[in-house]
Structure formats: C-alpha cells, structure tokens
C-alpha cells in the first residue's frame, strides 16, 4: 500500500495532504460496459485508465479530423493506494510528477512516457467538481487470494443495473454499477495491490467522459475489425485472437458486441450484456443485439436510425482517408440518451395518438417535416473510437511494420453496421 502522507478528506471528496498537495478520490466509472482495464471517474467530465505508452502516444498523434470521433486526451495523473479509517483501500490521483513515477511493467506496452505533464494537464480536466464522500475499494485486511470476492462499497446510483443471462432472462439482482464495471474495478484493485508491497505510484491517462452529456446513457461497445492482435503480439497471443475472431462475427462482419447497457423506460433500469454474450452471436444474433440496444422496453427507437447512420458514414469517410493506420483491438462506442426531453416528448405524442386511435406512424412522419417542432425530436447520438493500445501508422514510434492504405478490416466492420442498421430502418418505416 502506498505510504503517502496522512490525508484529510474534504467535504467534496477531495483529499489534502499536510503539505497542501491535493488529490482526487477516484470512483469506479459506473457506465463501463466493456474492456479489461478499469475506467475510473475523475470528475463529471473526465475518466482515467491505467496508462499504456503506445495509447498515450497515439492520442497525442491523432490527425485533427479523427478527434471528433475520439475522446479528448487531457494528460496524465499519478495514482496511488491510500487506506481510510474503515480499513478500505482507495485510489487517489495526484498531479503527475515524472521523477516520482515508478515502472509499472517491463513490457513495451507499459514503458514510461517520455514527456512530462505539468499540473496544467490536471487542472485542464476540471478537478473542481464535487465528489461523493463514500469509498469504493477492497478492505486492506483481506488476503490477496480473497480480494476478488470481497464486495465493494459502492457509490449509489439512482438507476439500477440488471444483467441478462444466457437465456435472455433478467437477473433479479439490481446493482448500482454496470456489472462489467465492477468486475474490472475489482480485478484492477487486486492487481495493483498485489504489486504494491512498497510505495508505488501508477500512471493513469485522463480522457474525456464521453457519456457526460447524457442523463441516461445507453452504450454499445463494439470490437471493430477482422483482426485484433497488434503487430508486436506473440505467436501464442496472435493465435488466440485469431481464434476469437474466427469463431465470432469479427470474421463475418468485421464487428462484434463487447458489451452494452440499455435504459428501459418500462422498468426504470439498465439491461446489460457483456463480451461473452457478444462472442457467441451469429450474424442474425448480432442483428438481434442491435435491435435490443435500440429498444427502450416499450418500442424500437426508430428515431435513432438516421442519426446513428449519419455518424457512422462520417467516420467511415474519415478512416478511408487515413493511409497506413491500423486500429487493432480498438472499440467503437455508440451512445444515445435513454430518457431525455426529446425522446420523452416523442413518446408522449405517440402515446396520445394511440389513445385517439390515430395512425401512430404519423408521429414518425413528424420528424420528416422541416418545422421547428420536428427538429426538437432529433435525438442526440455520439460515436467514439476508444482503446488504442495496439494501434499504429507509418512512422509511429519507429514501428517496423508499415501498412498500406486504410484499415479495411475496420472499414468493413463499419460497412456491416451501416448495412444492418439501414436494413432495420427500411423494415420499420
């Protein structure tokens, strides 16, 4: 455990050392639906994740036209363990100081960053937002072998999450975080604690929280491309990744489901799926998963088809211009709000028409009319590329392998998405 100076927890969850240095108490990010590294909430607009140098460099090297489709990179923080009076271990972030950062791993993916980030990187992320004072962590008194089974003291959410099992039935257990978020958080704490016999600081990337605009974020995490292993993968790892692709829709469609959460208007909770569900889907199963993602428990959100298609087509055009880029093992997030003013108004109008026995297809036609009223029904949709630990392009970090042309495996996945969603739209007009 980090033997940092004694902390005084402020009323907003901020921690202050006796020397005046301020830290930020990190929370598990409740809306993480996929991935293997734990995402932590830094503040309302910012999340952080364990730093991998290749990913950091990639964010720093992004072409301007790609930045619309990626989270904003906000710098680096140092993170360490600190125990509280209840015996719980917390993760606390401090401004990154290069001389204090210790080696996290000997592998090339986790070597030390070469560029120092000042406190401006920390301040840029808006560290003045309020934090809840509850803790999230594992008890410091537990043995390492039992850490992953200890329950977490969670920050409570007003909206519960429920996991769908393999038979598509809903689990009776309701929790305050996406189940995958809790899984990743527990594993991350267990790994870090087992490595922290002595004082140790970890480096985390600060990234934009891409769901902060959404009140009830519905998130679909898609693993993109027909190939997942990086150029530097061992033969064993490459074989494992190729097998996963061959046995899933990654091979047939260039895309597979890695996780999702969908807000249900009829029950007031999120339904969740994880990557194991996505790996077993057929092409038809993948299509059904997209339908489930776009269904709010009452009806299919047909108003989302055009905004999503527009975003995907724009991203496809951008990536087709990126010669030599490869986004191996990266994911694509599709996000919309499960319950905002626009969707509520839209659903209320349709319900009113049903009561009056009016053809409720007229409600859909309202969106096609070029009036001010119809514009208010246009739902907000976001599409973002994430996870660049295995990405590369010509001249990047002296990578020996140089690829020609755009990443056609990724583009193929986008084309499959566009075709399937386009067919869904046409079938539901």
TORKOL-4160 file (C-alpha; in steps of 0.2 Angstrom, whole numbers, padded with zeros to 4 digits, m for minus):
429
<pt num="1" X="0000" Y="0000" Z="0000"/>
<pt num="2" X="0006" Y="0017" Z="m0004"/>
<pt num="3" X="0014" Y="0025" Z="0011"/>
<pt num="4" X="0009" Y="0043" Z="0007"/>
<pt num="5" X="0006" Y="0057" Z="0019"/>
<pt num="6" X="m0009" Y="0057" Z="0030"/>
<pt num="7" X="m0024" Y="0063" Z="0021"/>
<pt num="8" X="m0038" Y="0074" Z="0026"/>
<pt num="9" X="m0054" Y="0071" Z="0016"/>
<pt num="10" X="m0063" Y="0087" Z="0012"/>
<pt num="11" X="m0082" Y="0089" Z="0011"/>
<pt num="12" X="m0082" Y="0087" Z="m0008"/>
<pt num="13" X="m0072" Y="0071" Z="m0008"/>
<pt num="14" X="m0055" Y="0080" Z="m0011"/>
<pt num="15" X="m0040" Y="0074" Z="m0001"/>
<pt num="16" X="m0027" Y="0086" Z="0005"/>
<pt num="17" X="m0010" Y="0081" Z="0012"/>
<pt num="18" X="m0002" Y="0091" Z="0026"/>
<pt num="19" X="0009" Y="0099" Z="0014"/>
<pt num="20" X="m0005" Y="0106" Z="0004"/>
<pt num="21" X="m0004" Y="0094" Z="m0011"/>
<pt num="22" X="m0022" Y="0090" Z="m0017"/>
<pt num="23" X="m0028" Y="0073" Z="m0023"/>
<pt num="24" X="m0044" Y="0067" Z="m0031"/>
<pt num="25" X="m0053" Y="0052" Z="m0024"/>
<pt num="26" X="m0056" Y="0041" Z="m0039"/>
<pt num="27" X="m0073" Y="0032" Z="m0041"/>
<pt num="28" X="m0077" Y="0017" Z="m0052"/>
<pt num="29" X="m0085" Y="0023" Z="m0068"/>
<pt num="30" X="m0102" Y="0016" Z="m0067"/>
<pt num="31" X="m0105" Y="0016" Z="m0086"/>
<pt num="32" X="m0091" Y="0005" Z="m0092"/>
<pt num="33" X="m0098" Y="m0009" Z="m0102"/>
<pt num="34" X="m0083" Y="m0017" Z="m0110"/>
<pt num="35" X="m0064" Y="m0018" Z="m0110"/>
<pt num="36" X="m0052" Y="m0026" Z="m0097"/>
<pt num="37" X="m0044" Y="m0011" Z="m0089"/>
<pt num="38" X="m0054" Y="m0002" Z="m0075"/>
<pt num="39" X="m0061" Y="0015" Z="m0080"/>
<pt num="40" X="m0061" Y="0027" Z="m0065"/>
<pt num="41" X="m0072" Y="0043" Z="m0063"/>
<pt num="42" X="m0060" Y="0058" Z="m0060"/>
<pt num="43" X="m0074" Y="0071" Z="m0061"/>
<pt num="44" X="m0090" Y="0074" Z="m0071"/>
<pt num="45" X="m0082" Y="0077" Z="m0087"/>
<pt num="46" X="m0066" Y="0066" Z="m0085"/>
<pt num="47" X="m0062" Y="0047" Z="m0083"/>
<pt num="48" X="m0045" Y="0039" Z="m0081"/>
<pt num="49" X="m0037" Y="0022" Z="m0085"/>
<pt num="50" X="m0020" Y="0014" Z="m0082"/>
<pt num="51" X="m0008" Y="0022" Z="m0094"/>
<pt num="52" X="m0001" Y="0012" Z="m0109"/>
<pt num="53" X="0013" Y="0022" Z="m0118"/>
<pt num="54" X="0008" Y="0017" Z="m0135"/>
<pt num="55" X="m0010" Y="0023" Z="m0132"/>
<pt num="56" X="m0004" Y="0039" Z="m0124"/>
<pt num="57" X="0007" Y="0042" Z="m0139"/>
<pt num="58" X="m0007" Y="0038" Z="m0151"/>
<pt num="59" X="m0019" Y="0051" Z="m0143"/>
<pt num="60" X="m0005" Y="0064" Z="m0144"/>
<pt num="61" X="m0003" Y="0060" Z="m0163"/>
<pt num="62" X="m0021" Y="0059" Z="m0169"/>
<pt num="63" X="m0025" Y="0068" Z="m0185"/>
<pt num="64" X="m0037" Y="0083" Z="m0182"/>
<pt num="65" X="m0051" Y="0075" Z="m0192"/>
<pt num="66" X="m0051" Y="0060" Z="m0181"/>
<pt num="67" X="m0053" Y="0070" Z="m0165"/>
<pt num="68" X="m0072" Y="0072" Z="m0167"/>
<pt num="69" X="m0073" Y="0053" Z="m0166"/>
<pt num="70" X="m0061" Y="0050" Z="m0151"/>
<pt num="71" X="m0061" Y="0056" Z="m0133"/>
<pt num="72" X="m0052" Y="0071" Z="m0129"/>
<pt num="73" X="m0035" Y="0067" Z="m0121"/>
<pt num="74" X="m0032" Y="0078" Z="m0105"/>
<pt num="75" X="m0015" Y="0072" Z="m0099"/>
<pt num="76" X="m0008" Y="0061" Z="m0086"/>
<pt num="77" X="m0010" Y="0059" Z="m0067"/>
<pt num="78" X="m0001" Y="0049" Z="m0054"/>
<pt num="79" X="m0012" Y="0037" Z="m0044"/>
<pt num="80" X="m0008" Y="0028" Z="m0028"/>
<pt num="81" X="m0017" Y="0017" Z="m0014"/>
<pt num="82" X="m0022" Y="0026" Z="0002"/>
<pt num="83" X="m0031" Y="0017" Z="0016"/>
<pt num="84" X="m0045" Y="0025" Z="0026"/>
<pt num="85" X="m0051" Y="0024" Z="0044"/>
<pt num="86" X="m0063" Y="0010" Z="0039"/>
<pt num="87" X="m0050" Y="m0001" Z="0033"/>
<pt num="88" X="m0054" Y="0002" Z="0014"/>
<pt num="89" X="m0041" Y="0005" Z="0001"/>
<pt num="90" X="m0045" Y="0019" Z="m0011"/>
<pt num="91" X="m0037" Y="0025" Z="m0027"/>
<pt num="92" X="m0032" Y="0044" Z="m0026"/>
<pt num="93" X="m0025" Y="0054" Z="m0041"/>
<pt num="94" X="m0012" Y="0067" Z="m0039"/>
<pt num="95" X="m0003" Y="0079" Z="m0052"/>
<pt num="96" X="0009" Y="0069" Z="m0062"/>
<pt num="97" X="0027" Y="0072" Z="m0057"/>
<pt num="98" X="0039" Y="0062" Z="m0068"/>
<pt num="99" X="0053" Y="0059" Z="m0055"/>
<pt num="100" X="0040" Y="0051" Z="m0044"/>
<pt num="101" X="0033" Y="0038" Z="m0056"/>
<pt num="102" X="0040" Y="0021" Z="m0055"/>
<pt num="103" X="0040" Y="0007" Z="m0068"/>
<pt num="104" X="0023" Y="m0001" Z="m0070"/>
<pt num="105" X="0028" Y="m0016" Z="m0081"/>
<pt num="106" X="0043" Y="m0021" Z="m0091"/>
<pt num="107" X="0033" Y="m0024" Z="m0107"/>
<pt num="108" X="0034" Y="m0012" Z="m0121"/>
<pt num="109" X="0016" Y="m0008" Z="m0120"/>
<pt num="110" X="0018" Y="m0001" Z="m0102"/>
<pt num="111" X="0035" Y="0008" Z="m0103"/>
<pt num="112" X="0037" Y="0025" Z="m0096"/>
<pt num="113" X="0031" Y="0041" Z="m0105"/>
<pt num="114" X="0045" Y="0052" Z="m0111"/>
<pt num="115" X="0035" Y="0068" Z="m0110"/>
<pt num="116" X="0032" Y="0077" Z="m0093"/>
<pt num="117" X="0015" Y="0083" Z="m0090"/>
<pt num="118" X="0013" Y="0098" Z="m0079"/>
<pt num="119" X="m0001" Y="0102" Z="m0067"/>
<pt num="120" X="m0010" Y="0111" Z="m0081"/>
<pt num="121" X="m0014" Y="0094" Z="m0088"/>
<pt num="122" X="m0023" Y="0090" Z="m0071"/>
<pt num="123" X="m0031" Y="0107" Z="m0070"/>
<pt num="124" X="m0037" Y="0106" Z="m0088"/>
<pt num="125" X="m0049" Y="0091" Z="m0083"/>
<pt num="126" X="m0059" Y="0102" Z="m0071"/>
<pt num="127" X="m0054" Y="0095" Z="m0054"/>
<pt num="128" X="m0066" Y="0107" Z="m0045"/>
<pt num="129" X="m0081" Y="0096" Z="m0047"/>
<pt num="130" X="m0089" Y="0089" Z="m0032"/>
<pt num="131" X="m0086" Y="0071" Z="m0027"/>
<pt num="132" X="m0096" Y="0060" Z="m0016"/>
<pt num="133" X="m0088" Y="0055" Z="0001"/>
<pt num="134" X="m0092" Y="0037" Z="0001"/>
<pt num="135" X="m0077" Y="0025" Z="m0003"/>
<pt num="136" X="m0076" Y="0011" Z="m0016"/>
<pt num="137" X="m0062" Y="m0002" Z="m0013"/>
<pt num="138" X="m0057" Y="m0018" Z="m0005"/>
<pt num="139" X="m0053" Y="m0020" Z="0013"/>
<pt num="140" X="m0035" Y="m0019" Z="0017"/>
<pt num="141" X="m0036" Y="m0033" Z="0029"/>
<pt num="142" X="m0041" Y="m0046" Z="0017"/>
<pt num="143" X="m0029" Y="m0058" Z="0010"/>
<pt num="144" X="m0024" Y="m0056" Z="m0009"/>
<pt num="145" X="m0032" Y="m0073" Z="m0013"/>
<pt num="146" X="m0049" Y="m0067" Z="m0007"/>
<pt num="147" X="m0049" Y="m0049" Z="m0014"/>
<pt num="148" X="m0058" Y="m0053" Z="m0030"/>
<pt num="149" X="m0073" Y="m0060" Z="m0020"/>
<pt num="150" X="m0074" Y="m0045" Z="m0007"/>
<pt num="151" X="m0089" Y="m0034" Z="m0010"/>
<pt num="152" X="m0086" Y="m0016" Z="m0015"/>
<pt num="153" X="m0093" Y="m0001" Z="m0005"/>
<pt num="154" X="m0101" Y="0007" Z="m0020"/>
<pt num="155" X="m0107" Y="0025" Z="m0024"/>
<pt num="156" X="m0125" Y="0023" Z="m0025"/>
<pt num="157" X="m0134" Y="0026" Z="m0042"/>
<pt num="158" X="m0152" Y="0031" Z="m0044"/>
<pt num="159" X="m0154" Y="0019" Z="m0059"/>
<pt num="160" X="m0151" Y="0001" Z="m0055"/>
<pt num="161" X="m0142" Y="m0011" Z="m0067"/>
<pt num="162" X="m0148" Y="m0029" Z="m0071"/>
<pt num="163" X="m0138" Y="m0042" Z="m0081"/>
<pt num="164" X="m0146" Y="m0053" Z="m0094"/>
<pt num="165" X="m0141" Y="m0071" Z="m0093"/>
<pt num="166" X="m0138" Y="m0083" Z="m0107"/>
<pt num="167" X="m0156" Y="m0087" Z="m0108"/>
<pt num="168" X="m0161" Y="m0069" Z="m0110"/>
<pt num="169" X="m0170" Y="m0069" Z="m0093"/>
<pt num="170" X="m0167" Y="m0054" Z="m0082"/>
<pt num="171" X="m0157" Y="m0057" Z="m0066"/>
<pt num="172" X="m0166" Y="m0052" Z="m0050"/>
<pt num="173" X="m0151" Y="m0044" Z="m0043"/>
<pt num="174" X="m0150" Y="m0025" Z="m0045"/>
<pt num="175" X="m0134" Y="m0016" Z="m0043"/>
<pt num="176" X="m0128" Y="0002" Z="m0043"/>
<pt num="177" X="m0115" Y="0000" Z="m0057"/>
<pt num="178" X="m0114" Y="m0009" Z="m0074"/>
<pt num="179" X="m0108" Y="m0027" Z="m0068"/>
<pt num="180" X="m0094" Y="m0026" Z="m0080"/>
<pt num="181" X="m0088" Y="m0010" Z="m0072"/>
<pt num="182" X="m0087" Y="m0019" Z="m0055"/>
<pt num="183" X="m0078" Y="m0034" Z="m0062"/>
<pt num="184" X="m0065" Y="m0023" Z="m0070"/>
<pt num="185" X="m0063" Y="m0012" Z="m0054"/>
<pt num="186" X="m0061" Y="m0027" Z="m0043"/>
<pt num="187" X="m0048" Y="m0035" Z="m0054"/>
<pt num="188" X="m0039" Y="m0019" Z="m0056"/>
<pt num="189" X="m0038" Y="m0016" Z="m0037"/>
<pt num="190" X="m0032" Y="m0034" Z="m0035"/>
<pt num="191" X="m0018" Y="m0032" Z="m0047"/>
<pt num="192" X="m0012" Y="m0016" Z="m0041"/>
<pt num="193" X="m0012" Y="m0021" Z="m0023"/>
<pt num="194" X="m0003" Y="m0037" Z="m0026"/>
<pt num="195" X="0011" Y="m0026" Z="m0034"/>
<pt num="196" X="0011" Y="m0013" Z="m0021"/>
<pt num="197" X="0022" Y="m0020" Z="m0007"/>
<pt num="198" X="0031" Y="m0004" Z="m0006"/>
<pt num="199" X="0026" Y="0014" Z="m0010"/>
<pt num="200" X="0021" Y="0014" Z="m0028"/>
<pt num="201" X="0013" Y="0027" Z="m0040"/>
<pt num="202" X="0004" Y="0022" Z="m0055"/>
<pt num="203" X="0001" Y="0032" Z="m0071"/>
<pt num="204" X="m0016" Y="0035" Z="m0077"/>
<pt num="205" X="m0022" Y="0043" Z="m0093"/>
<pt num="206" X="m0035" Y="0057" Z="m0092"/>
<pt num="207" X="m0048" Y="0056" Z="m0105"/>
<pt num="208" X="m0065" Y="0064" Z="m0109"/>
<pt num="209" X="m0080" Y="0056" Z="m0101"/>
<pt num="210" X="m0090" Y="0054" Z="m0117"/>
<pt num="211" X="m0106" Y="0050" Z="m0109"/>
<pt num="212" X="m0107" Y="0065" Z="m0098"/>
<pt num="213" X="m0119" Y="0074" Z="m0110"/>
<pt num="214" X="m0132" Y="0060" Z="m0107"/>
<pt num="215" X="m0143" Y="0059" Z="m0092"/>
<pt num="216" X="m0147" Y="0040" Z="m0095"/>
<pt num="217" X="m0133" Y="0034" Z="m0107"/>
<pt num="218" X="m0136" Y="0019" Z="m0117"/>
<pt num="219" X="m0120" Y="0012" Z="m0123"/>
<pt num="220" X="m0115" Y="m0001" Z="m0136"/>
<pt num="221" X="m0096" Y="m0006" Z="m0136"/>
<pt num="222" X="m0091" Y="m0014" Z="m0152"/>
<pt num="223" X="m0075" Y="m0023" Z="m0156"/>
<pt num="224" X="m0070" Y="m0017" Z="m0173"/>
<pt num="225" X="m0060" Y="m0025" Z="m0187"/>
<pt num="226" X="m0057" Y="m0043" Z="m0194"/>
<pt num="227" X="m0040" Y="m0043" Z="m0184"/>
<pt num="228" X="m0037" Y="m0040" Z="m0166"/>
<pt num="229" X="m0019" Y="m0043" Z="m0162"/>
<pt num="230" X="m0006" Y="m0030" Z="m0164"/>
<pt num="231" X="0010" Y="m0031" Z="m0174"/>
<pt num="232" X="0020" Y="m0035" Z="m0158"/>
<pt num="233" X="0009" Y="m0049" Z="m0152"/>
<pt num="234" X="0017" Y="m0066" Z="m0148"/>
<pt num="235" X="0013" Y="m0081" Z="m0159"/>
<pt num="236" X="0003" Y="m0088" Z="m0145"/>
<pt num="237" X="m0007" Y="m0072" Z="m0142"/>
<pt num="238" X="m0010" Y="m0069" Z="m0161"/>
<pt num="239" X="m0017" Y="m0087" Z="m0162"/>
<pt num="240" X="m0029" Y="m0084" Z="m0148"/>
<pt num="241" X="m0035" Y="m0068" Z="m0155"/>
<pt num="242" X="m0037" Y="m0075" Z="m0172"/>
<pt num="243" X="m0047" Y="m0090" Z="m0165"/>
<pt num="244" X="m0059" Y="m0077" Z="m0156"/>
<pt num="245" X="m0061" Y="m0068" Z="m0172"/>
<pt num="246" X="m0064" Y="m0084" Z="m0182"/>
<pt num="247" X="m0077" Y="m0090" Z="m0170"/>
<pt num="248" X="m0087" Y="m0074" Z="m0169"/>
<pt num="249" X="m0095" Y="m0060" Z="m0180"/>
<pt num="250" X="m0077" Y="m0052" Z="m0181"/>
<pt num="251" X="m0073" Y="m0063" Z="m0196"/>
<pt num="252" X="m0090" Y="m0062" Z="m0205"/>
<pt num="253" X="m0095" Y="m0044" Z="m0201"/>
<pt num="254" X="m0079" Y="m0036" Z="m0195"/>
<pt num="255" X="m0088" Y="m0031" Z="m0179"/>
<pt num="256" X="m0093" Y="m0040" Z="m0163"/>
<pt num="257" X="m0103" Y="m0035" Z="m0147"/>
<pt num="258" X="m0091" Y="m0032" Z="m0132"/>
<pt num="259" X="m0104" Y="m0025" Z="m0120"/>
<pt num="260" X="m0120" Y="m0014" Z="m0119"/>
<pt num="261" X="m0132" Y="m0006" Z="m0107"/>
<pt num="262" X="m0149" Y="0000" Z="m0112"/>
<pt num="263" X="m0161" Y="0010" Z="m0102"/>
<pt num="264" X="m0178" Y="0003" Z="m0101"/>
<pt num="265" X="m0192" Y="0015" Z="m0099"/>
<pt num="266" X="m0205" Y="0002" Z="m0093"/>
<pt num="267" X="m0194" Y="m0003" Z="m0078"/>
<pt num="268" X="m0183" Y="0012" Z="m0075"/>
<pt num="269" X="m0167" Y="0001" Z="m0075"/>
<pt num="270" X="m0152" Y="m0003" Z="m0087"/>
<pt num="271" X="m0151" Y="m0020" Z="m0095"/>
<pt num="272" X="m0133" Y="m0026" Z="m0098"/>
<pt num="273" X="m0124" Y="m0038" Z="m0109"/>
<pt num="274" X="m0105" Y="m0042" Z="m0108"/>
<pt num="275" X="m0092" Y="m0048" Z="m0121"/>
<pt num="276" X="m0095" Y="m0066" Z="m0118"/>
<pt num="277" X="m0113" Y="m0064" Z="m0124"/>
<pt num="278" X="m0106" Y="m0055" Z="m0140"/>
<pt num="279" X="m0093" Y="m0068" Z="m0144"/>
<pt num="280" X="m0106" Y="m0082" Z="m0146"/>
<pt num="281" X="m0118" Y="m0072" Z="m0158"/>
<pt num="282" X="m0121" Y="m0077" Z="m0176"/>
<pt num="283" X="m0125" Y="m0064" Z="m0189"/>
<pt num="284" X="m0143" Y="m0065" Z="m0185"/>
<pt num="285" X="m0139" Y="m0064" Z="m0167"/>
<pt num="286" X="m0129" Y="m0048" Z="m0169"/>
<pt num="287" X="m0143" Y="m0040" Z="m0178"/>
<pt num="288" X="m0155" Y="m0045" Z="m0164"/>
<pt num="289" X="m0142" Y="m0037" Z="m0152"/>
<pt num="290" X="m0143" Y="m0021" Z="m0161"/>
<pt num="291" X="m0162" Y="m0022" Z="m0160"/>
<pt num="292" X="m0161" Y="m0024" Z="m0142"/>
<pt num="293" X="m0149" Y="m0010" Z="m0140"/>
<pt num="294" X="m0161" Y="0001" Z="m0149"/>
<pt num="295" X="m0176" Y="m0005" Z="m0139"/>
<pt num="296" X="m0182" Y="0005" Z="m0124"/>
<pt num="297" X="m0193" Y="m0008" Z="m0116"/>
<pt num="298" X="m0208" Y="m0001" Z="m0124"/>
<pt num="299" X="m0204" Y="0001" Z="m0143"/>
<pt num="300" X="m0190" Y="0001" Z="m0155"/>
<pt num="301" X="m0181" Y="0018" Z="m0156"/>
<pt num="302" X="m0184" Y="0021" Z="m0174"/>
<pt num="303" X="m0179" Y="0040" Z="m0172"/>
<pt num="304" X="m0161" Y="0034" Z="m0169"/>
<pt num="305" X="m0158" Y="0026" Z="m0186"/>
<pt num="306" X="m0154" Y="0041" Z="m0196"/>
<pt num="307" X="m0143" Y="0050" Z="m0183"/>
<pt num="308" X="m0133" Y="0034" Z="m0180"/>
<pt num="309" X="m0131" Y="0031" Z="m0199"/>
<pt num="310" X="m0125" Y="0048" Z="m0202"/>
<pt num="311" X="m0111" Y="0047" Z="m0188"/>
<pt num="312" X="m0105" Y="0030" Z="m0195"/>
<pt num="313" X="m0105" Y="0036" Z="m0213"/>
<pt num="314" X="m0095" Y="0051" Z="m0207"/>
<pt num="315" X="m0082" Y="0041" Z="m0198"/>
<pt num="316" X="m0081" Y="0029" Z="m0212"/>
<pt num="317" X="m0076" Y="0043" Z="m0224"/>
<pt num="318" X="m0063" Y="0049" Z="m0211"/>
<pt num="319" X="m0055" Y="0032" Z="m0209"/>
<pt num="320" X="m0054" Y="0029" Z="m0228"/>
<pt num="321" X="m0043" Y="0044" Z="m0229"/>
<pt num="322" X="m0031" Y="0038" Z="m0215"/>
<pt num="323" X="m0017" Y="0028" Z="m0225"/>
<pt num="324" X="m0007" Y="0016" Z="m0216"/>
<pt num="325" X="m0017" Y="0017" Z="m0200"/>
<pt num="326" X="m0022" Y="0001" Z="m0191"/>
<pt num="327" X="m0033" Y="0001" Z="m0176"/>
<pt num="328" X="m0031" Y="m0017" Z="m0170"/>
<pt num="329" X="m0041" Y="m0022" Z="m0154"/>
<pt num="330" X="m0049" Y="m0005" Z="m0153"/>
<pt num="331" X="m0068" Y="m0002" Z="m0150"/>
<pt num="332" X="m0082" Y="0009" Z="m0156"/>
<pt num="333" X="m0094" Y="0016" Z="m0144"/>
<pt num="334" X="m0112" Y="0021" Z="m0149"/>
<pt num="335" X="m0121" Y="0032" Z="m0137"/>
<pt num="336" X="m0138" Y="0039" Z="m0135"/>
<pt num="337" X="m0149" Y="0045" Z="m0121"/>
<pt num="338" X="m0162" Y="0033" Z="m0115"/>
<pt num="339" X="m0173" Y="0046" Z="m0107"/>
<pt num="340" X="m0171" Y="0064" Z="m0112"/>
<pt num="341" X="m0183" Y="0078" Z="m0116"/>
<pt num="342" X="m0184" Y="0075" Z="m0134"/>
<pt num="343" X="m0187" Y="0056" Z="m0133"/>
<pt num="344" X="m0200" Y="0059" Z="m0119"/>
<pt num="345" X="m0209" Y="0072" Z="m0130"/>
<pt num="346" X="m0208" Y="0060" Z="m0145"/>
<pt num="347" X="m0215" Y="0045" Z="m0135"/>
<pt num="348" X="m0229" Y="0056" Z="m0127"/>
<pt num="349" X="m0235" Y="0061" Z="m0144"/>
<pt num="350" X="m0236" Y="0043" Z="m0150"/>
<pt num="351" X="m0245" Y="0038" Z="m0134"/>
<pt num="352" X="m0258" Y="0052" Z="m0137"/>
<pt num="353" X="m0260" Y="0047" Z="m0155"/>
<pt num="354" X="m0263" Y="0029" Z="m0149"/>
<pt num="355" X="m0277" Y="0034" Z="m0137"/>
<pt num="356" X="m0285" Y="0044" Z="m0150"/>
<pt num="357" X="m0284" Y="0029" Z="m0162"/>
<pt num="358" X="m0274" Y="0039" Z="m0174"/>
<pt num="359" X="m0261" Y="0031" Z="m0186"/>
<pt num="360" X="m0246" Y="0032" Z="m0175"/>
<pt num="361" X="m0235" Y="0031" Z="m0190"/>
<pt num="362" X="m0239" Y="0050" Z="m0191"/>
<pt num="363" X="m0228" Y="0053" Z="m0176"/>
<pt num="364" X="m0213" Y="0046" Z="m0186"/>
<pt num="365" X="m0218" Y="0057" Z="m0200"/>
<pt num="366" X="m0217" Y="0072" Z="m0189"/>
<pt num="367" X="m0198" Y="0070" Z="m0189"/>
<pt num="368" X="m0198" Y="0072" Z="m0208"/>
<pt num="369" X="m0207" Y="0088" Z="m0208"/>
<pt num="370" X="m0195" Y="0103" Z="m0209"/>
<pt num="371" X="m0203" Y="0113" Z="m0194"/>
<pt num="372" X="m0195" Y="0119" Z="m0178"/>
<pt num="373" X="m0206" Y="0107" Z="m0169"/>
<pt num="374" X="m0199" Y="0092" Z="m0178"/>
<pt num="375" X="m0181" Y="0097" Z="m0175"/>
<pt num="376" X="m0184" Y="0096" Z="m0156"/>
<pt num="377" X="m0187" Y="0077" Z="m0159"/>
<pt num="378" X="m0170" Y="0074" Z="m0166"/>
<pt num="379" X="m0161" Y="0063" Z="m0153"/>
<pt num="380" X="m0143" Y="0066" Z="m0148"/>
<pt num="381" X="m0131" Y="0052" Z="m0154"/>
<pt num="382" X="m0112" Y="0050" Z="m0151"/>
<pt num="383" X="m0100" Y="0038" Z="m0159"/>
<pt num="384" X="m0082" Y="0037" Z="m0152"/>
<pt num="385" X="m0067" Y="0026" Z="m0156"/>
<pt num="386" X="m0058" Y="0020" Z="m0140"/>
<pt num="387" X="m0044" Y="0009" Z="m0134"/>
<pt num="388" X="m0028" Y="0012" Z="m0145"/>
<pt num="389" X="m0015" Y="0001" Z="m0136"/>
<pt num="390" X="m0012" Y="m0009" Z="m0152"/>
<pt num="391" X="m0014" Y="0005" Z="m0165"/>
<pt num="392" X="m0001" Y="0010" Z="m0177"/>
<pt num="393" X="0003" Y="0021" Z="m0193"/>
<pt num="394" X="0018" Y="0024" Z="m0204"/>
<pt num="395" X="0032" Y="0032" Z="m0194"/>
<pt num="396" X="0023" Y="0029" Z="m0177"/>
<pt num="397" X="0036" Y="0026" Z="m0163"/>
<pt num="398" X="0048" Y="0018" Z="m0176"/>
<pt num="399" X="0036" Y="0003" Z="m0178"/>
<pt num="400" X="0045" Y="m0009" Z="m0190"/>
<pt num="401" X="0029" Y="m0015" Z="m0199"/>
<pt num="402" X="0021" Y="m0002" Z="m0211"/>
<pt num="403" X="0004" Y="m0005" Z="m0218"/>
<pt num="404" X="m0003" Y="0001" Z="m0235"/>
<pt num="405" X="m0019" Y="0010" Z="m0237"/>
<pt num="406" X="m0033" Y="0012" Z="m0224"/>
<pt num="407" X="m0038" Y="m0001" Z="m0211"/>
<pt num="408" X="m0050" Y="m0011" Z="m0222"/>
<pt num="409" X="m0054" Y="m0023" Z="m0208"/>
<pt num="410" X="m0061" Y="m0008" Z="m0198"/>
<pt num="411" X="m0070" Y="m0001" Z="m0213"/>
<pt num="412" X="m0078" Y="m0017" Z="m0217"/>
<pt num="413" X="m0085" Y="m0018" Z="m0199"/>
<pt num="414" X="m0092" Y="0000" Z="m0202"/>
<pt num="415" X="m0100" Y="m0005" Z="m0218"/>
<pt num="416" X="m0108" Y="m0020" Z="m0210"/>
<pt num="417" X="m0115" Y="m0009" Z="m0196"/>
<pt num="418" X="m0121" Y="0004" Z="m0209"/>
<pt num="419" X="m0130" Y="m0010" Z="m0219"/>
<pt num="420" X="m0138" Y="m0019" Z="m0205"/>
<pt num="421" X="m0145" Y="m0003" Z="m0197"/>
<pt num="422" X="m0150" Y="0003" Z="m0214"/>
<pt num="423" X="m0160" Y="m0013" Z="m0217"/>
<pt num="424" X="m0168" Y="m0011" Z="m0199"/>
<pt num="425" X="m0173" Y="0007" Z="m0204"/>
<pt num="426" X="m0181" Y="0001" Z="m0221"/>
<pt num="427" X="m0190" Y="m0013" Z="m0212"/>
<pt num="428" X="m0198" Y="m0002" Z="m0199"/>
<pt num="429" X="m0203" Y="0013" Z="m0209"/>
